[in-house]
Amino acid sequence: MSNYHIKNLEEYFQIYRKSVRNPELFWEEIAEEHFVWRKRWNNILSWDFEKPEVKWFEGAQLNITENCIDRHLTKYSDKTAILFEPNSVDEPAQHITYKQLYAQVNKMSNVLKLQGVKKGDRVCIYLPMIPELAYAVLACARIGAIHSVVFAGFSSTALATRINDCDASVVITADGSYRGAKSIDLKSIVDEALNDCPGVKSVLVAERTGGKMNLVSDRDHLLAPLMKGASEECAIEVMDAEDPLFILYTSGSTGKPKGMVHSCAGYMVYTAYTFKNIFQYREDDVYWCTADIGWITGHSYILYGPLANGATTVMFEGVPSYPDYGRFWEVVEKHKITQFYTAPTAIRALAKEPLELVEKYDLSSLKVLGSVGEPINEEAWHWYNNNVGKKESPIVDTWWQTETGGIMISPIPYSTPTKPTFATLPFIGVQPALMDENGKEIKGNQVEGRLCIKFPWPSIARTIWGNHERYRETYFSAYKNMYFTGDGASRDAVGYYRITGRVDDVIIVSGHNLGTAPIEDAINEHQGVAESAIVGFPHDIKGNALFGYVILKEEANSRDQDELRIEINRLISEKIGPIAKLDKIVFVPGLPKTRSGKIMRRILRKIASNDVSNLGDVSTLLNPDVVEQIRKIVGV
Ligand code: WT7
């Protein structure tokens, strides 16, 4: 039996037990047999959740790109590594082989070196889903620079915050991006951001849309001519196991985004191992994850995990609705996709469209379907299972987070019997716990609590960039000696986990993690706004949508409310991005507050969800009357 490839439920249980009884021994075996190391570790694991500090494979040396590219050249040099499917159906797909990937990544590495980028420097990548994005990420990893990919849907203000937080000296971007029928001018967003980023010394620009752009001399360089002149060979930077590999920002419930730091060795081992098993990848499969590389899903399961296994991974530039809602299925048929990994919000949107858009394509190549990003509701699960999987492809409902680096709870397809809305069992090496509000672990089955993890896994984020105390406070202070996920979960009679959703002020909208505080901060910058509170409410397609309660300043009370709504949403778009726009905005005279001045979001959530049967005791509020007033305004 090979521990690397789990083939049935019995093996899963056997290997799981092994991984929990002696995690060090278990992970050592995986690391030893399946990766290329420049130097062996002295110590497999040291950890202390109090500090907190976690180190895996200390003393080892490696480069993740040697594992993702170089080592495959003997066997897979002409195999497609990245299959690029453009936005437009009229543009042919590109099959980028491992050999070509090697050359392009090396060229990009040399370009970065020419810009003075060295090991440990931060490089911000703000690119659409085009091959240059993959080259840029891997080139940073190759030369030991720390990449910070910022999703190219974020606004200039959000981009500037992220560039400044990690003090990036180089930005890699494009003239523009295609999204369905639209094209977006990325370069001018970058230009605007850079007005506030004095630390950026150079900007590399890929040309995608061919739009007009402004190039700042001495700062901006077109990428193509530099790539053309660069050598196809670039030696790897030998990295220590615990050297940072990348920073990726995620929203917190308060304040500015958290730059989660992932390190080289543990991340590589865990993403590769989870990819192999959770997608049951086999040699000639064509795997497609529809996420954007701007999110952790794309980092771990478009690039690093698949490439570490020598897989063919699809990079899709477009959107599910263009040129029509059959696009996903057209691509599945065209490239004979074997594993398809997407988000519940996309499934719900597609389920609303005529079935004929699915039925007209041949989806018989599919073997595994995946879901990630938020709880998948029962209806969406069945639609996916019946119409896409034809009840023959198991659905892996994969629970994890930016912070966990890799999938933590998920079925192993063809091994774990699936159950709609359940992420099912912990992956190998993962030790979940459900906790009650008093900090006690809830043992046994058929229980519900707050989801924690008791023991480190190799790809746990090591810190928040520049703020270790915030890392400790956010993840390790709620429960002693536990990593707290921020999610609630239940465990059924056989030990299957079901994630019930966030228990903090993070709201997941269309699979995007949004903190309420930064949105409220953006709204409060409006001249006419005195105070605001954001809550989530159920939405058919997005899962959750945002509901804003806004208190206006005296002088704004007479203004046209629709105009104000437009201005507020425009401000949110500018400060954060269009994904954070509010679906509903009501203007209220006050907000329900506790005596200590805390906004009672629970009440606001119930009103927003039209669920006022059980508002609880409001008499202890500082201002109980305001609840009635708000209900009248909302009309519930
Ligand atoms: C939060 C993390 C990890 C990839 C994308 C999101 C929610 C994620 C599931 C799932 C229920 C899920 C959780 C988690 N979430 N996957 N399968 N079932 N909830 O990464 O932006 O860091 O968000 O997404 O609430 O804490 P992220």
Residues whose N, C-alpha, C, O or C-beta is under 5 A from the ligand:
A	BS01	WT7	T250 T297 S371 V372 G373 E374 P375 I376 D397 T398 W399 W400 Q401 T402 E403 T485 D487 I499 G501 R502 G511 N513
